[in-house]
Amino acid sequence: MESDRPGAILAYTSRPMDLAALWPWLLVLVACSLFAGVVAGLLGVGGGIVLVPVLDVVLRAGGVPADWSMHIAIATSLATIIPTAIASSRAHHARGGVDWGIARAWAPGMLCGALAGSLLAARAPDAWLAGVFGIVAAAVATKMLLTPPDLRLADTTPRGAGGNLIAAVIGGLSAMMGIGGGTLSVPAMTLTGGAIHQAVGTAAFFGLLIALPGTLGYLSADAATGLPPLTLGLVSLPALAVVAPCTMLTAPWGARLAHRLPRRLLSQVFGVFLAIVSLRMFYRMTTSF
């Protein structure tokens, strides 16, 4: 592969995907997609925090070079979040778990940030993307596990210009990571006076605000030649067809479970999970250089 990264997306020639060898990995992808749906509903994170590392491994097993597998994993994960976020946010809304005032106030910044983040990520080196993923996941895990549950930086969640600035950063980073925004918006809301259960429900809706413009950005990317069959822009349609039904099925289960768990336990589950994911991404980053 010829590459002068960072810079414009260049062409490469990949070997054909070995479908027979992929069957075990497809089963792994289905299992992880079902789990990702539960995590999406439980934590309001859209499921991408699970799917991106798994898709990265599956794509490389199918013959996609590591230089592009991370990009396709992130773009495809973000596309799967659209139906997952709809299913999850509806389940949370039915239980009064979505703060629609914050959702409306943060929507403009979230939408703009997500589009900008996806356009930037489409041209970024794969190691850089893995590093961003790992750093953000580690920072949030530290917050969820080590800070007191009643820690507050403000009494009320900011709206207006300040709120939209926060939302734009959350949307941009989330689109670059292929996640639904809960990884960042849940801590942001709980640190500014929000209750964990309502923060999780509202974050589920933020996943939709991030995934829609973010996916459009990845679909419009100048994709390299030789990508896996049925890849549109940087989105793998076959992977999307496998993952989306699974996450839609199990996201409502996680939402129901979220409203039955104690606040502190929910934070700890979130933190441990993110710590594991961050370690995986730091390893991925070191192997990309």
RAWOCOR-V943122 format. One record per helix or strand of 3 or more residues. SS is the DSSP state (H for helix, E for strand). FROM is the first residue (numbers start at 1). LEN is the number of residues. If there is no record, write none. Layout:
BEGIN
SS:FROM:LEN + SS:FROM:LEN
END
This chain:
BEGIN
H:19:25 + H:48:14 + H:66:29 + H:100:22 + H:126:21 + H:160:18 + H:182:9 + H:196:24 + H:237:22 + H:263:26
END
